[in-house]
């Protein structure tokens, strides 16, 4: 599984969907996006102190056994022989 997806909503639509009044400067400048892959920043709705806010987080999984979190799942496509 490659873990890629698309996000066709604009920033305003994402904010309305999650009932968020504002978002960080520059947020959504690169939306919509049609080929989001592991390691790229994606918009996330976060509930904090009873309020929702939009932030950007890195998409993907860093396994607990990874020596370098910056490397992420670089070997995710290796197959056992």
Secondary structure, DSSP 8 states (H G I E B T S, - for coil): ----EEE---HHHHHHHTT-S-B-TTTTTT-SEEEE-TTSEEEEEEEETTEEEEEEEE-S---TT-S-GGGTTTTTT----
